[in-house]
């Protein structure tokens, strides 16, 4: 990693063997893709093909239209507010988990950071984290000895 993060790195380029392998894999993928569509076209009639092509065309128009609207929206925001000068301040709130349960941490959060084992339990409507002291940790059993 460069000492200065703003320094640009030279782009990496794959060796000739790797490029050939990647090209062959891409070609094989296209061959399989065309073969499977050939199988589909042999089993369907012209009406189904027309219906599918209309669906793809309409979906393409809608996607392009929505993308253009989104770009116009962003351009208006930029003209109104100007360029971003800083990242928004985010308040990290760990008082509740993703399900909405209350999270109870120990009085000293460093206890959890330094603990070898942390027991997480659901008690009532809360999730409780309790660090376990090293003296209570069970030792790993020794592997069985084989008689020689």
C-alpha positions as CSV (number, residue, x, y, z in Angstrom):
1,X,0.0,0.0,0.0
2,X,1.4,3.4,-0.9
3,X,2.4,5.7,2.0
4,X,0.2,8.4,0.6
5,X,-3.3,7.1,0.0
6,X,-3.9,9.7,-2.7
7,X,-1.1,8.2,-4.8
8,X,-2.4,6.2,-7.8
9,X,-1.3,2.7,-8.3
10,X,-0.5,1.2,-11.6
11,X,-3.3,-0.9,-13.0
12,X,-2.7,-4.7,-12.6
13,X,-2.6,-6.7,-15.8
14,X,-3.1,-10.4,-16.0
15,X,-0.5,-12.6,-17.7
16,X,-1.1,-14.0,-21.2
17,X,-2.1,-17.5,-20.0
18,X,-4.7,-16.0,-17.6
19,X,-6.1,-13.8,-20.3
20,X,-6.5,-16.7,-22.7
21,X,-8.2,-18.8,-19.9
22,X,-10.6,-15.9,-19.1
23,X,-11.3,-15.4,-22.8
24,X,-12.1,-19.1,-23.3
25,X,-14.3,-19.1,-20.2
26,X,-16.2,-16.0,-21.5
27,X,-16.6,-17.6,-25.0
28,X,-17.8,-20.9,-23.4
29,X,-20.4,-18.9,-21.4
30,X,-21.7,-17.2,-24.5
31,X,-21.9,-20.6,-26.4
32,X,-24.0,-22.1,-23.5
33,X,-26.1,-18.9,-23.5
34,X,-26.8,-19.1,-27.2
35,X,-27.4,-22.9,-27.1
36,X,-30.0,-22.6,-24.3
37,X,-31.8,-19.8,-26.2
38,X,-31.8,-22.0,-29.3
39,X,-33.4,-24.8,-27.2
40,X,-36.1,-22.3,-26.0
41,X,-36.8,-21.0,-29.5
42,X,-37.4,-24.5,-30.8
43,X,-40.1,-25.1,-28.2
44,X,-42.1,-21.8,-28.4
45,X,-44.2,-20.3,-31.1
46,X,-43.9,-16.8,-32.7
47,X,-46.5,-15.3,-30.5
48,X,-44.6,-16.1,-27.3
49,X,-41.4,-14.7,-28.9
50,X,-43.2,-11.5,-29.8
51,X,-44.7,-11.2,-26.3
52,X,-41.2,-11.7,-24.8
53,X,-39.6,-9.1,-27.1
54,X,-42.3,-6.6,-26.3
55,X,-41.8,-7.2,-22.6
56,X,-38.0,-6.6,-22.9
57,X,-38.5,-3.5,-25.0
58,X,-41.0,-2.0,-22.6
59,X,-38.9,-2.9,-19.6
60,X,-35.9,-1.3,-21.3
61,X,-37.8,2.0,-22.0
62,X,-39.1,2.1,-18.4
63,X,-35.6,1.5,-16.9
64,X,-34.0,4.2,-19.1
65,X,-36.8,6.6,-18.3
66,X,-36.5,6.1,-14.5
67,X,-32.7,6.4,-14.7
68,X,-33.0,9.7,-16.6
69,X,-35.5,11.0,-14.1
70,X,-33.2,10.0,-11.3
71,X,-30.2,11.8,-13.0
72,X,-32.3,15.0,-13.5
73,X,-33.3,14.8,-9.8
74,X,-29.7,14.5,-8.7
75,X,-28.6,17.4,-11.1
76,X,-31.3,19.6,-9.6
77,X,-30.1,18.8,-6.1
78,X,-26.5,19.6,-7.1
79,X,-27.5,22.9,-8.6
80,X,-29.6,23.8,-5.5
81,X,-27.1,22.7,-2.8
82,X,-23.8,22.6,-4.5
83,X,-21.1,19.9,-4.2
84,X,-20.8,17.9,-1.0
85,X,-18.1,19.3,1.3
86,X,-18.3,16.7,4.1
87,X,-19.8,13.4,5.0
88,X,-23.0,13.5,7.0
89,X,-22.6,12.9,10.7
90,X,-24.0,9.5,11.7
91,X,-25.0,8.8,15.2
92,X,-24.3,5.1,16.0
93,X,-27.0,3.8,18.3
94,X,-26.4,0.3,19.7
95,X,-29.2,0.5,22.3
96,X,-31.4,-1.8,20.2
97,X,-30.6,-4.7,17.9
98,X,-31.9,-5.1,14.3
99,X,-35.0,-6.8,15.6
100,X,-35.7,-3.9,18.0
101,X,-34.8,-5.7,21.3
102,X,-33.1,-3.6,24.0
103,X,-29.4,-4.3,24.2
104,X,-27.9,-4.4,27.7
105,X,-24.1,-4.1,27.7
106,X,-22.0,-4.4,30.9
107,X,-21.3,-1.2,32.8
108,X,-17.7,-1.1,31.3
109,X,-17.9,-1.9,27.6
110,X,-14.1,-2.6,27.6
111,X,-15.0,-5.7,29.5
112,X,-16.6,-7.1,26.4
113,X,-13.7,-5.9,24.2
114,X,-11.1,-7.7,26.4
115,X,-13.1,-10.8,27.2
116,X,-12.2,-14.1,25.6
117,X,-15.8,-15.3,25.7
118,X,-19.0,-13.3,25.7
119,X,-22.3,-14.9,26.5
120,X,-25.3,-13.4,24.7
121,X,-28.7,-14.2,26.2
122,X,-32.3,-13.1,25.5
123,X,-33.7,-12.2,28.9
124,X,-37.3,-11.1,28.6
125,X,-37.4,-8.5,25.8
126,X,-33.7,-7.6,26.1
127,X,-30.5,-9.0,24.7
128,X,-27.9,-9.2,27.4
129,X,-24.1,-9.4,26.8
130,X,-22.0,-10.8,29.6
131,X,-18.2,-11.2,29.5
132,X,-17.0,-14.5,31.0
133,X,-13.8,-14.3,33.1
134,X,-11.0,-16.5,31.9
135,X,-11.0,-18.7,35.0
136,X,-14.4,-20.0,34.2
137,X,-13.6,-20.9,30.6
138,X,-13.4,-24.7,30.1
139,X,-10.1,-25.9,28.8
140,X,-10.0,-27.7,25.5
141,X,-9.8,-31.5,26.0
142,X,-6.6,-33.1,25.1
143,X,-6.7,-35.4,22.0
144,X,-6.9,-39.1,22.9
145,X,-3.5,-40.8,23.2
146,X,-2.9,-43.7,20.9
147,X,-1.1,-46.6,22.5
148,X,2.0,-47.6,20.5
